[in-house]
């Protein structure tokens, strides 16, 4: 049986680890609540923007005109542009692993990656993929942080460096489930599918949300609105997906740290039992030795 001193040392080490994981669990829990609130609050606005853009584009097409905005121009896909939203730190369970696996399995052909989060940049370099630019975004997701990202993506799309803009991110379903997704954002097409996804997300958390059936009237004209609305839509969609990835990150980290804390507690209990057994065996052995010496 193990030496008593070794068991005591292990118990102390595991307790210290449990204290750290418990603290990380509490911090992640606090950040998770704020990140979830921000992500959920942005979904209705994203839905309204998508509905507006869908309505105005349909109105423009119904009048017999072709939309000439570059964001709507589809072209043969020679090179994909993918914004990868990963985490800066680890200890968040299989969140990054699942996201990277989905990219490995679904991204074929030429692609250039724009990474948010150090783990994403490390994966791109390790996998031998093309890294266009790496960015850092804080938990507050300030406009000054994600604005340059959108500008770089738009510039790459306008100049023909890439033929699509897609966002790979862990979609927040709930605290226990985060689904890796690759969502196309440019060129703007299949807005009906985007609307269905957004409505499904809102329905899961806002059951009392009413269906919007009012007719939308645009002023001054659809031409002028189509000049600015697609850019606003793109910028907010990137912002919203960053919020979704943040909510997924802190949810996954909180769950992972809770599991680590629980496992540490079980290990402490097991080691304490071994310690008590070893101590009892040592006491019994001493008693036997004393009894044997007295009999002699």
N, C-alpha and C positions, 0 to 999 in steps of 0.2 A: 504493500500500500504506500501511496505517496507520502513524502515527508510532510509533517504538520506545517513547517515553515513555508514550504512550497505552496501548499494549499492556501494558507493565509495570504500569501503574496498574490496568488491568482484571484482570490476573492476581492482583494483590494483593487487590483487592476480592472476587473470586470465592473466593480461598483463605480470606479472613476469613468469608465467608458459609458456606463448607463447614465451617469450624471450629464455627460456631454450630449448624448443622443436625446435625453429628455429635454435639455435646454434647446437643442436644435428643433425638436418637435414643437415646442411652445412658440419659438420664433416663427417657424414655418406656418403654424396655425394662425398666428396673427396676420402675417403677410398674405396668407391664402385668403382670408376673409376680405381684405381690401382688394386683392386681385380679382376675386370672383365678383365682387360688387361692381368693379369697373368694367369687367367683361360683359356682365349681364346688362348693365346700364347702357352699353353701346350698341347692343343688338337691335333694339327698336329703331334707333336712328339709322343704322345700316340698312334696315329693311325699308325705311321711308325713302332713303336715297336710291335704293335699287328699284323701288316702285316708280319713283319719279323718272328715273332714267329709262326704264322700260316703257313707261307711258309716252314720254316725249319722243323716243325713238320710233315707237309704233305710229304715233301721229305723223311724224315726218315721213315715214315710209308710205303710210296710207295716202298721203297727198301726192304720191308719185315721184318723190324726190329720193335721191341717193345720199346717204350720210357720208360726208367727205372727211369727217374728223379722223385723224390718224389712229386714234384708239380703237376705231371700229374696223380698220382695214385688216383683213385676213390675208396672209400670204403663205406660200409653202414653207414648212418648218424645216429649216436646215440646222438651226442651233437654238436650243432652249435656254432661257434665262430663268434661274430658280433662286428665289430668296429662301434661305434655310434659317428657320427660327429655332435655335437650340438654346441650351443653358450655358451660363458662365461657369457654374460649379457642378460637381457630381452629387452623389448621395441622394439621388431622386429616383431610385429604383430603375426599372427598365424603360423609362421615358425616352431617353436619348437613343438607347439601343434599338427600340422599336421604330423610331423615326428614321434612323440611319438604315435599318434593314429595308424599310419601305422604299427608300431612295435607291438602294442597291438593286432591288427587285424590279422597280418600275421605270427607272430612268435609263433608257437605252439611246445610243447615238450621242452626238455632240451636245454638250451643255456647259454653260458657265454658271458658277454658283456665287451668290452674294450671301455671306454668313453674318448672322447676328448671334453672338454668343461664342465664347472661346471653344467650347466643346464641338460646335459645328465646324469652325475653321480647322480644328485639329483633325476631325474626321475627313474633311475634304482633302487636306494635304496627305493624310495617311492612305486614303483610297486612291491617290493619284489623279484626282479630278481637278478641273480648272477652277481656280479661285479668282474671281474678279476683284472682290473687295471684302474686307471684314469690318464689321461695325460693332460698337458697344452701345447698349441702350439700358438705362437705369430702370429701376422699378416704377418711377414716375412716368416714364415714356413721354418725355417732353417733345414738343413740336420741333425744337432745335436738334433733337436726336434722330427722329425718324424722317424729318423733312429731307435731309440730304440723301437718305436711302431712296426715297421715292424719286427724287430728282435724278439720281444715278440710273435707276431702273428705266425711267422714261427716256433719258438720253440714249441709253443702249438700245431701246426699242425704236426710237425715232431714226437713229443713224443706221439701223439694220444690223447692228452687232449681234443682236438676238432677235428671234422672230416671235417669241412668246415671253410673257412674264408670268411665272407661277410662284406660289408660296407653299413651301413644305413646312408644316407646323403640327404640333400635338393639339388636336381639337379637344376642347374641354367639354366632356359629357357630364360628369359629376366628380365627386371627390375621389372615387375609386376607379373611374374609367376615363382614360385619355386616349383618343383615337388618332393615330398618325394619318394626316391627309396631305395631298398635293392639290392645291386649289388654283385653277387658272384665273388670272385677273385681266391680262391683256393678250390678244385683242378682246374687246368686250363683246361677248356672244353668249348665247344660252342664258340670258337673264332670267328666264322662267325657272331654270334649274336652281340658280342662285336664290331666287325668291322662295322656292320650296324649302331649301336648306335653312334659310333664315327663319321662315315661319315655323319650321319644325323645332329649331332651337328655342325660339321665344315661347312656343306652346309648352315646351317641357318645364319652363320656369314661370311662365305668366299665363296660367290657365284662364284668367279672367280677361285677357286681351281680346278686344273686339276686332272682328274682321273689318278692314277698311274698304268701304264700298263707294265712298264719295268720288265724284268726278273731279279730276285735277285740271284746273285752267291755268295755263302758263302765260305770263306776261314778262317782257314785251312781245317776244316771239320765240318760236322753237329754234330758229337759227341762232339767235343770241344765247339762248339757254344751253344749246349744244356746244357752244364755245367753251363754257366754263364748267358745266355739270360733270362731264366725264372725269376731269382732273380732280374735282372735289370728291367724286365717288371713289376713284383709285386711291387717293391719299387716305381717306377714312377707312377703306377696306384694309389697307396695309396696317394702319393704326389698330383697327379692331382685331386683326389676326395676331398682332403682337400681344395685345391684352389677353387674348385667348391662350396663347402659349405661356404667358406669365401665370395665369390661373392654373393651367395644367401643371406647370413646374412646381409651384408651392403645394398644390394638392398632392402630387406624387411624392415630394420630399417629406411632407408631414406624415403620410402613410408609411413611407419607408423608415422614418425615424421612430415612429410608434412601434413598428414591428421590431426594430433593433432594440428599443428599450424593453419591450416585452421579452425578447429572447435573452437579453442580459439578466433580467430578473429571474427567469427560469434557470439560467446557468448559475447564478448566485445561490439559489435554493439548492441546486444539485451539489454544488461545491461545499456548501455549508453542511449538507447531510454527510458527504464524504469526510469532511473535517471532524464532525462529531463521532463518526464511526472510527476514524483513525485515533482520535483522542481516547475513546472508550477502550479500544484495543490496547493502546499503550498503558492505560491505567490497569487494565486486567493483567497485562504481562508483568507489570511491576508488583502487583499483589501476589501473583503466582511465584515470582522470584523471592519475595519476602517470606512467603509461606514455606517454600522449599528450603530456604536458608535456616528458618526456625526449626524445621523438622530435622535438619542435619545436626 
